């Protein structure tokens, strides 16, 4: 199948927060949009099995660095926003301004359009509340965190944020894809884009495979939103060899301790926390499902703790890491955890132990190191300009890869804002 030349105004590759926002905004402006998504479009059920197919297939959605850090990326309509915790940290507005990008207006627009409020007290689970109270007793500025959650649809005692919310309570990028399709956009799933077609130094379309067959789609504008790993790999195959180097991957650990006076394990994760900006990391509660907890315990040989999920308090430490490493042509992740970044996590580990002990927890241990939302592989000021445009005219990038500096916080709010800004630029 080869689409009619210039049948579409814009091709968007990927449907995570950045790409879905661009598609939604442009479709609302009567642009004809083709969305090419590598993953499936199955109905969200929030089950273990669906989460494994979405983010747990080794070499596809579950990647392991050369330093043995595991990294999950959601490959489905909506991308990793199907699996994220819905935490709406403020975008780094001033940092982006220093690189010629002002998203102040778009940030306000997102706040007006989506829920970004902390959870109501009744939705904060007993474990998160226990940790917050202990941290406050010790003098930490620990508070409820803003969430992309429609709280009237949310259910107390639910653990499905981790695996995809089947109730429509947690905002995800698939909602924006649905909006785009309602306004005439075309969504093609299981379409893996290999390269961008260029003519006279301008974007002209893309080549992709679907069900083992090669296809070509044409449009005068192309937006890559295949993520911090996928986008640089496509750019390299399209002739931009410098993409995919010196990136961040927000390393984290989970710290766990058993408290005999509490019973839980089913609640919204990252409901509360504290930003330790001077120390370069953030700390939050992180109640994960039983299966994931058992994996954390088993990988550090705490087999005697496998059945303690309901009594185990968990704190996550996520660090702002140093730039480095490279993405391989086959989307492998080659980056070692720098000694300084490891020290940040261990500093947070000591604090977390103090908080957990104060909360009455015992037998405290930490998980192995994990990597989250890689970015900075197609940096503003390096591979793209302040309009998110590459050296090829009308070829844009809008995902976590464009972030020029590490800042160690969830990027969703920032990517939605950047998507709105890019859509406005394209439509003008």
Wavefront OBJ file of the C-alpha trace (Angstrom):
o trace
v 0.000 0.000 0.000
v 1.438 3.350 -1.025
v -0.503 6.422 -0.025
v -1.294 9.046 -2.604
v 1.497 11.605 -2.866
v 0.861 14.611 -0.616
v -2.465 13.143 0.397
v -1.674 14.137 3.985
v -0.618 17.542 5.232
v 1.429 16.078 8.105
v 2.765 12.668 9.097
v 3.289 12.126 12.832
v 5.514 9.179 13.736
v 4.662 7.914 17.220
v 1.714 8.650 19.487
v 3.210 9.467 22.888
v 2.436 12.795 24.603
v 4.381 14.930 22.098
v 3.151 13.306 18.900
v -0.426 12.850 20.107
v -0.625 16.528 21.043
v 0.693 17.668 17.644
v -1.787 15.366 15.873
v -4.719 16.530 17.994
v -3.953 20.218 17.576
v -3.357 20.017 13.817
v -6.442 17.878 13.176
v -8.496 20.462 15.067
v -7.089 23.051 12.631
v -8.390 21.030 9.660
v -4.988 19.633 8.719
v -5.035 16.092 7.293
v -2.858 14.040 9.645
v -1.476 10.509 9.363
v -0.359 8.955 12.677
v 1.991 5.989 12.337
v 2.256 3.994 15.566
v 4.613 1.048 15.965
v 2.489 -0.645 18.632
v -1.050 -1.943 18.881
v -4.333 -0.233 19.694
v -5.881 -2.820 21.978
v -8.526 -1.714 24.440
v -6.951 -0.719 27.762
v -7.630 -3.415 30.348
v -4.984 -2.649 32.971
v -3.870 -6.243 33.364
v -0.475 -7.797 34.012
v -0.454 -9.492 30.625
v -1.302 -6.343 28.711
v 1.435 -4.453 30.549
v 3.951 -7.159 29.604
v 3.013 -6.979 25.918
v 3.102 -3.174 26.028
v 6.286 -2.613 28.004
v 7.927 -5.918 28.862
v 9.109 -7.542 25.632
v 12.934 -7.837 25.778
v 14.704 -6.012 22.975
v 11.538 -4.193 21.939
v 9.923 -2.406 24.872
v 12.153 -3.713 27.672
v 15.743 -2.631 27.102
v 18.837 -3.318 29.201
v 21.835 -1.009 29.149
v 25.450 -2.200 29.052
v 25.524 -1.319 32.765
v 22.571 -3.694 33.388
v 19.980 -0.991 34.048
v 16.548 -2.012 32.789
v 14.449 0.512 30.882
v 10.777 0.213 29.910
v 9.103 2.087 27.058
v 5.466 1.651 26.142
v 4.956 0.565 22.545
v 1.241 1.054 21.909
v -1.092 3.886 21.007
v -0.317 6.512 23.645
v 3.257 5.290 24.150
v 4.728 5.264 27.635
v 1.908 7.464 28.939
v -0.136 4.256 29.150
v 2.241 3.003 31.856
v 3.346 6.208 33.579
v 2.168 7.320 37.017
v 0.380 10.467 35.830
v 2.554 12.897 37.780
v 2.334 16.447 36.425
v 5.620 18.069 37.423
v 6.013 21.640 36.162
v 7.947 22.004 32.891
v 11.449 23.561 33.069
v 10.240 26.839 31.555
v 13.325 28.892 32.370
v 15.713 26.221 31.141
v 13.887 26.039 27.817
v 13.804 29.834 27.558
v 17.590 29.835 27.741
v 17.522 27.743 24.570
v 15.106 30.040 22.735
v 11.888 28.173 23.538
v 9.124 29.888 25.495
v 6.253 27.558 26.412
v 4.728 29.761 29.111
v 1.460 30.240 27.198
v 1.233 26.543 26.378
v 1.790 25.573 30.016
v -1.185 27.730 30.993
v -3.196 26.153 28.189
v -2.430 22.644 29.444
v -3.451 23.592 32.980
v -6.791 24.847 31.668
v -7.361 21.735 29.559
v -6.141 18.865 31.739
v -6.298 18.004 35.449
v -3.029 18.909 37.184
v -4.114 19.013 40.819
v -2.856 16.942 43.786
v -5.062 14.058 44.824
v -7.919 14.531 47.217
v -7.109 13.181 50.678
v -9.389 10.190 50.234
v -7.408 9.068 47.159
v -4.039 9.149 48.920
v -3.385 5.592 50.025
v -2.356 4.513 53.547
v 1.226 3.752 52.550
v 1.784 7.103 50.847
v 0.215 8.875 53.821
v 2.379 6.919 56.271
v 5.547 7.863 54.383
v 4.516 11.519 54.069
v 3.775 11.808 57.780
v 7.132 10.270 58.673
v 9.043 12.554 56.288
v 7.308 15.634 57.659
v 8.157 14.606 61.223
v 11.797 14.614 60.148
v 11.505 18.097 58.679
v 11.268 17.324 54.958
v 9.060 19.420 52.686
v 7.070 16.374 51.670
v 3.704 17.099 50.080
v 1.053 15.806 47.688
v 2.138 15.900 44.045
v 0.132 17.210 41.056
v -1.441 14.447 38.959
v -2.895 14.064 35.473
v -5.896 12.291 36.969
v -9.624 12.877 36.559
v -10.339 12.307 40.204
v -14.090 11.840 39.822
v -13.301 8.695 37.797
v -10.537 7.483 40.099
v -10.971 4.615 42.543
v -9.379 4.336 45.956
v -7.543 1.085 46.529
v -6.736 0.677 42.827
v -3.265 -0.312 41.579
v -3.827 -0.090 37.816
v -1.978 3.204 37.214
v 1.077 1.030 36.684
v -0.498 -1.082 33.966
v -2.855 1.289 32.163
v -6.015 2.718 33.695
v -9.135 0.983 32.294
v -11.467 3.513 33.931
v -10.370 6.628 32.041
v -9.215 8.277 35.262
v -5.535 8.698 34.381
v -4.934 10.978 31.406
v -2.903 9.362 28.653
v -1.844 10.365 25.145
v -4.273 7.887 23.588
v -7.055 10.281 24.573
v -5.487 12.949 22.349
v -5.089 10.416 19.520
v -8.813 9.657 19.808
v -9.552 13.387 19.616
v -7.373 13.677 16.510
v -9.138 10.762 14.820
v -12.541 12.249 15.612
v -11.382 15.326 13.694
v -10.327 13.308 10.663
v -6.804 12.074 11.448
v -5.828 8.593 10.252
v -4.192 6.174 12.716
v -2.182 3.231 11.363
v -0.956 0.778 13.999
v 1.888 -1.739 13.813
v 3.686 0.634 11.450
v 7.424 0.762 12.119
v 9.031 3.728 10.385
v 12.535 3.073 9.079
v 13.491 6.424 7.585
v 12.289 9.827 6.450
v 12.156 10.504 2.703
v 13.693 13.828 1.754
v 13.729 15.730 -1.533
v 15.789 18.877 -2.123
v 16.706 18.940 1.572
v 13.036 18.917 2.570
v 10.905 16.276 4.262
v 8.647 14.523 1.751
v 7.373 11.409 3.531
v 8.405 8.231 5.332
v 9.102 4.583 4.662
v 7.674 2.025 7.074
v 6.928 -1.664 7.410
v 3.647 -3.184 8.480
v 3.024 -6.899 8.855
v 6.298 -7.557 7.058
v 5.466 -5.434 4.005
v 7.098 -2.140 3.019
v 5.004 0.982 2.580
v 5.556 4.616 1.719
v 3.530 7.606 2.871
v 3.985 11.161 1.630
v 3.376 14.543 3.211
v 5.189 17.912 3.043
v 5.714 17.909 6.819
v 6.910 15.098 9.082
v 7.012 15.088 12.891
v 9.077 12.401 14.622
v 7.726 11.511 18.051
v 9.118 8.008 18.383
v 10.738 8.703 21.760
v 14.219 9.289 23.098
v 15.424 6.021 21.564
v 13.290 5.651 18.438
v 13.611 9.177 17.023
v 17.443 9.327 16.905
v 17.555 5.873 15.300
v 15.197 7.048 12.523
v 17.160 10.270 12.058
v 20.422 8.380 11.623
v 18.895 6.215 8.915
v 17.647 9.427 7.317
v 21.123 10.946 7.074
v 21.476 12.849 10.383
v 24.412 10.954 11.861
v 24.857 13.108 14.975
v 21.598 12.048 16.648
v 21.584 9.726 19.645
v 24.578 10.827 21.723
v 25.115 12.313 25.201
v 21.686 11.704 26.675
v 20.039 11.337 30.082
v 18.013 8.406 31.376
v 16.915 9.467 34.879
v 18.273 6.542 36.964
v 16.250 5.495 39.983
v 16.066 2.992 42.797
v 13.231 1.809 45.022
v 13.850 1.565 48.770
v 11.646 -0.866 50.666
v 10.983 -1.704 54.297
v 8.397 -3.853 56.087
v 6.017 -2.203 58.553
v 3.940 -4.617 60.605
v 1.284 -2.051 61.539
v 0.105 -1.311 57.982
v -1.641 -3.283 55.285
v -1.913 -1.984 51.744
v -0.191 -2.356 48.408
v -3.046 -1.126 46.225
v -2.945 2.629 45.777
v -1.973 5.409 43.386
v 1.846 5.611 43.165
v 3.800 8.869 43.416
v 0.961 10.526 45.285
v 3.387 12.416 47.543
v 7.039 13.384 47.536
v 9.785 15.973 47.871
v 12.179 17.533 45.374
v 15.721 17.622 46.744
v 16.882 20.081 44.101
v 20.256 20.912 45.634
v 21.089 17.214 45.933
v 19.953 16.439 42.387
v 17.134 13.975 42.982
v 13.439 13.618 43.783
v 11.909 11.294 46.396
v 8.346 9.966 46.265
v 6.278 7.093 47.553
v 6.070 4.326 44.963
v 3.611 1.555 45.674
v 3.973 -0.943 42.836
v 1.835 -4.026 42.063
v 2.676 -7.302 43.744
v 4.352 -8.826 40.676
v 6.660 -5.843 40.207
v 7.508 -5.749 43.915
v 8.428 -9.430 43.799
v 10.704 -8.743 40.839
v 12.430 -5.919 42.736
v 12.976 -8.195 45.739
v 14.117 -11.217 43.733
v 16.693 -9.355 41.657
v 18.570 -8.383 44.848
v 18.103 -11.862 46.369
v 15.593 -10.845 49.070
v 13.620 -14.032 48.517
v 12.397 -14.077 52.113
v 10.562 -10.791 51.384
v 8.641 -12.001 48.339
v 5.375 -12.400 50.239
v 5.598 -9.116 52.176
v 4.146 -6.848 49.506
v 1.097 -5.692 51.482
v 3.256 -4.571 54.424
v 6.167 -3.057 52.533
v 6.548 0.711 52.372
v 8.391 1.871 49.243
v 10.191 5.105 48.409
v 11.577 5.952 44.985
v 14.707 8.046 44.468
v 15.132 9.387 40.931
v 18.302 11.306 40.064
v 19.164 14.026 37.589
v 22.002 12.232 35.831
v 25.001 13.335 33.793
v 24.789 13.421 30.006
v 26.653 10.650 28.208
v 26.389 7.436 26.242
v 24.906 6.649 22.855
v 21.964 4.955 21.189
v 22.988 2.256 18.725
v 21.609 2.015 15.199
v 19.477 -0.914 16.374
v 18.060 1.065 19.324
v 20.380 -0.382 21.936
v 21.215 1.781 24.963
v 24.912 2.177 25.745
v 25.487 4.258 28.844
v 27.119 3.598 32.204
v 25.806 4.980 35.454
v 28.322 7.678 36.382
v 29.910 7.499 39.831
v 28.517 10.921 40.744
v 24.998 9.834 39.818
v 25.355 6.637 41.793
v 26.393 8.725 44.813
v 23.248 10.841 44.434
v 21.076 7.743 44.553
v 22.926 6.335 47.552
v 22.577 9.687 49.338
v 18.841 9.450 48.726
v 18.921 5.847 49.919
v 20.266 6.964 53.291
v 17.486 9.533 53.589
v 14.854 7.020 52.555
v 16.094 4.555 55.191
v 15.789 7.277 57.826
v 12.213 8.050 56.753
v 11.214 4.391 56.650
v 12.756 3.635 60.040
v 10.909 6.595 61.509
v 7.727 5.129 60.011
v 8.380 1.872 61.847
v 9.757 -0.125 58.926
v 12.391 -2.832 59.319
v 14.466 -5.057 57.034
v 15.106 -2.156 54.682
v 16.707 -2.824 51.300
v 16.934 -1.217 47.858
v 16.253 -2.460 44.365
v 18.803 -2.646 41.580
v 19.262 0.490 39.465
v 16.604 1.282 36.859
v 16.498 3.831 34.030
v 13.442 5.887 33.066
v 12.297 8.121 30.163
v 15.527 8.628 28.176
v 15.927 12.031 26.540
v 18.344 14.539 25.108
v 19.232 12.387 22.106
v 18.052 15.037 19.587
v 18.818 18.180 21.528
v 17.576 21.675 20.805
v 20.572 23.748 19.716
v 22.403 20.671 18.473
v 20.292 18.526 16.119
v 17.214 20.752 15.988
v 16.532 24.481 16.265
v 14.182 26.351 18.600
v 11.244 25.446 16.332
v 12.126 21.749 16.799
v 13.135 21.569 13.119
v 16.074 19.497 11.869
v 18.546 20.395 9.124
v 15.925 19.073 6.717
v 13.213 21.667 6.173
v 9.801 20.634 7.539
v 11.200 17.648 9.444
v 10.469 18.172 13.131
v 11.002 16.216 16.352
v 8.687 16.410 19.376
v 9.350 13.988 22.193
v 11.720 13.638 25.162
v 14.696 13.433 22.808
v 14.584 17.212 22.188
v 15.171 18.226 25.824
v 18.579 19.965 25.831
v 19.503 19.350 29.482
v 18.804 16.717 32.103
v 16.430 17.732 34.866
v 15.423 14.412 36.407
v 11.637 14.782 36.492
v 8.763 13.184 34.537
v 8.548 14.930 31.123
v 4.871 14.525 30.164
v 3.707 18.071 31.029
v 6.668 19.476 29.102
v 6.017 17.333 26.021
v 2.349 18.290 25.822
v 3.337 21.959 26.014
v 6.004 21.521 23.331
v 3.486 19.684 21.150
v 1.051 22.564 21.351
v 3.789 25.027 20.478
v 4.977 22.971 17.510
v 1.440 22.515 16.170
v 0.941 26.267 16.305
v 4.216 26.819 14.431
v 3.343 24.265 11.721
v -0.186 25.569 11.213
v 1.104 29.129 10.854
l 1 2 3 4 5 6 7 8 9 10 11 12 13 14 15 16 17 18 19 20 21 22 23 24 25 26 27 28 29 30 31 32 33 34 35 36 37 38 39 40 41 42 43 44 45 46 47 48 49 50 51 52 53 54 55 56 57 58 59 60 61 62 63 64 65 66 67 68 69 70 71 72 73 74 75 76 77 78 79 80 81 82 83 84 85 86 87 88 89 90 91 92 93 94 95 96 97 98 99 100 101 102 103 104 105 106 107 108 109 110 111 112 113 114 115 116 117 118 119 120 121 122 123 124 125 126 127 128 129 130 131 132 133 134 135 136 137 138 139 140 141 142 143 144 145 146 147 148 149 150 151 152 153 154 155 156 157 158 159 160 161 162 163 164 165 166 167 168 169 170 171 172 173 174 175 176 177 178 179 180 181 182 183 184 185 186 187 188 189 190 191 192 193 194 195 196 197 198 199 200 201 202 203 204 205 206 207 208 209 210 211 212 213 214 215 216 217 218 219 220 221 222 223 224 225 226 227 228 229 230 231 232 233 234 235 236 237 238 239 240 241 242 243 244 245 246 247 248 249 250 251 252 253 254 255 256 257 258 259 260 261 262 263 264 265 266 267 268 269 270 271 272 273 274 275 276 277 278 279 280 281 282 283 284 285 286 287 288 289 290 291 292 293 294 295 296 297 298 299 300 301 302 303 304 305 306 307 308 309 310 311 312 313 314 315 316 317 318 319 320 321 322 323 324 325 326 327 328 329 330 331 332 333 334 335 336 337 338 339 340 341 342 343 344 345 346 347 348 349 350 351 352 353 354 355 356 357 358 359 360 361 362 363 364 365 366 367 368 369 370 371 372 373 374 375 376 377 378 379 380 381 382 383 384 385 386 387 388 389 390 391 392 393 394 395 396 397 398 399 400 401 402 403 404 405 406 407 408 409 410 411 412 413 414 415 416 417 418 419 420 421 422 423 424 425 426 427 428
